[in-house]
């Protein structure tokens, strides 16, 4: 499902179709792993944390590989949509949007996911919101790599990472606040220490990526992007 959603998102980017992009979000199974990672953090379950982190990494690799592979296939077989202007469609990427707003959206998705997980709310709808923060930029990454647009690739890739990290960060904080943690004092202290370390690491990475995107949006990193890619 992850591979299919990435392919659909890439097609949506090339067609400049919001409806197709929405469809890719609906079928993306993205809510489970970040919620599991957050639960593992607040209850200090090392095995669950490692397993869920692995699934997030595998999902990311599968999505990027599918998006890039499909975009390269379209370009090499000349099944290119009529009137396709790559530079125009890559503007669908939100890497030039204010970093603060991107962080707010991703944090909100994480909070919503944690609240839905802890209540009887429909978690599937929240999954669509989480996918909305991740899947469209992945489609842009695929098109950007296939057509050699390094700025769009780095920018959209940074947006994907920023969103994933922010979702995890918000879910951890929300679940801890809602009381999902060990009850015994010794286990609680250990879990709190683990939670605080991971929150600090995630918050630091989010700040670094937000700063990077802010500089990329203003064009101050164009020279560096050219050297890297």
FENPEPE-V296358 format. One record per residue. RES is the residue in one small letter. SS is DSSP state (h for helix, s for strand, l for the rest). PHI is phi in degrees with one decimal (none if undefined). OMEGA is omega in whole degrees, -180 to 180 (999 if undefined). Layout:
# FENPEPE-V296358
res/ss/phi/omega
RES/SS/PHI/OMEGA
RES/SS/PHI/OMEGA
This chain:
# FENPEPE-V296358
res/ss/phi/omega
x/l/none/178
x/h/-64.2/179
x/h/-62.5/-180
x/h/-63.2/-179
x/h/-64.1/178
x/h/-67.1/178
x/h/-64.8/179
x/h/-63.0/179
x/h/-63.8/179
x/h/-63.5/176
x/h/-62.9/179
x/h/-62.9/178
x/h/-64.6/-178
x/h/-67.9/178
x/h/-85.8/-175
x/l/55.3/-175
x/l/-110.0/177
x/h/-65.7/-179
x/h/-62.4/179
x/h/-67.1/178
x/h/-62.8/177
x/h/-62.3/178
x/h/-60.8/178
x/h/-65.5/178
x/h/-68.4/-176
x/h/-64.2/-175
x/h/-91.6/-178
x/l/-77.8/-179
x/l/-90.1/-169
x/l/-103.5/-171
x/h/-79.6/-174
x/h/-61.4/-176
x/h/-58.9/179
x/h/-64.9/177
x/h/-68.4/178
x/h/-66.2/177
x/h/-61.6/-180
x/h/-68.6/177
x/h/-61.4/180
x/h/-60.6/-180
x/h/-69.7/-174
x/h/-73.5/177
x/l/-101.5/177
x/l/57.7/177
x/l/-104.1/-176
x/h/-63.3/-179
x/h/-66.4/178
x/h/-64.9/180
x/h/-62.8/-179
x/h/-63.3/-178
x/h/-66.6/-179
x/h/-69.5/177
x/h/-64.6/178
x/h/-62.0/180
x/h/-66.2/176
x/h/-64.4/180
x/h/-66.2/180
x/h/-63.1/179
x/h/-60.9/179
x/h/-64.8/180
x/h/-64.7/179
x/h/-61.9/-178
x/h/-65.1/-179
x/h/-65.5/180
x/h/-61.0/180
x/h/-65.1/-179
x/h/-63.7/-179
x/h/-66.6/-180
x/h/-59.7/-180
x/h/-67.3/180
x/h/-63.9/178
x/h/-64.6/178
x/h/-61.6/180
x/h/-61.8/-178
x/h/-70.1/-177
x/h/-72.0/-179
x/h/-94.7/179
x/l/62.8/173
x/l/-84.9/-175
x/l/-88.1/179
x/l/-55.4/-180
x/l/-58.4/178
x/l/77.4/-180
x/l/-65.5/174
x/l/-116.5/-172
x/h/-59.5/-179
x/h/-62.5/179
x/h/-74.4/-177
x/h/-69.3/180
x/h/-70.4/175
x/h/-70.9/173
x/h/-64.5/177
x/l/-67.5/-180
x/l/-103.5/-179
x/l/-72.5/177
x/l/-95.6/178
x/l/-72.1/177
x/l/-56.1/-176
x/h/-58.9/-179
x/h/-59.0/-179
x/h/-67.1/178
x/h/-61.2/-180
x/h/-65.8/180
x/h/-60.7/-179
x/h/-63.1/-178
x/h/-67.6/177
x/h/-62.1/179
x/h/-62.3/178
x/h/-63.0/179
x/h/-64.9/177
x/h/-60.7/-179
x/h/-63.0/179
x/h/-63.2/-180
x/h/-66.8/179
x/h/-65.2/179
x/h/-63.8/-180
x/h/-65.2/-175
x/h/-92.8/179
x/l/-128.1/180
x/l/-94.5/-178
x/l/-68.3/-179
x/l/-75.8/-174
x/h/-75.5/-179
x/h/-62.8/180
x/h/-66.6/177
x/h/-66.9/177
x/h/-60.1/177
x/h/-64.4/179
x/h/-64.5/178
x/h/-64.3/178
x/h/-62.7/179
x/h/-62.3/-180
x/h/-84.5/-172
x/h/-117.7/-170
x/h/-68.2/180
x/h/-56.5/177
x/h/-62.1/176
x/h/-65.1/176
x/h/-61.6/178
x/h/-65.4/177
x/h/-58.8/180
x/h/-60.0/180
x/h/-66.3/-179
x/h/-63.1/179
x/h/-68.8/-178
x/h/-63.0/-178
x/l/-103.2/175
x/l/67.0/178
x/l/-117.7/-172
x/h/-62.2/-179
x/h/-64.1/179
x/h/-66.0/-180
x/h/-64.6/-180
x/h/-64.9/-179
x/h/-63.9/-179
x/h/-68.8/176
x/h/-61.8/178
x/h/-66.3/178
x/h/-64.0/179
x/h/-60.1/180
x/h/-63.5/179
x/h/-59.3/-179
x/h/-66.1/-179
x/h/-62.6/-180
x/h/-64.6/-180
x/h/-66.9/178
x/h/-62.5/178
x/h/-61.4/-179
x/h/-60.7/-178
x/h/-64.7/-179
x/h/-64.8/178
x/h/-61.9/-179
x/h/-61.7/-177
x/h/-66.5/-179
x/h/-64.2/178
x/h/-64.5/180
x/h/-62.6/-179
x/l/-77.6/174
x/l/98.4/179
x/l/-87.4/178
x/l/-160.7/-179
x/l/-58.7/-177
x/l/-93.0/-179
x/l/-71.5/-174
x/h/-63.1/-178
x/h/-65.7/179
x/h/-69.4/179
x/h/-64.8/179
x/h/-61.3/180
x/h/-65.6/179
x/h/-65.2/179
x/h/-64.2/178
x/h/-62.9/178
x/h/-63.2/-179
x/h/-61.5/-179
x/h/-64.4/179
x/h/-61.6/-178
x/h/-70.0/177
x/h/-63.2/180
x/h/-63.7/179
x/h/-62.8/-179
x/h/-63.8/-180
x/h/-62.3/179
x/h/-63.6/179
x/h/-64.2/178
x/h/-62.9/179
x/h/-64.0/180
x/h/-63.0/-180
x/h/-66.7/178
x/h/-63.4/177
x/h/-65.2/178
x/h/-58.7/-180
x/h/-65.7/178
x/h/-62.7/178
x/h/-69.6/179
x/h/-66.1/180
x/h/-65.4/-180
x/l/-86.9/178
x/l/83.4/-178
x/l/-76.6/-179
x/l/-109.3/-177
x/h/-60.4/180
x/h/-63.9/179
x/h/-65.4/178
x/h/-61.1/178
x/h/-61.5/179
x/h/-68.4/-177
x/h/-70.6/-175
x/l/-119.8/999
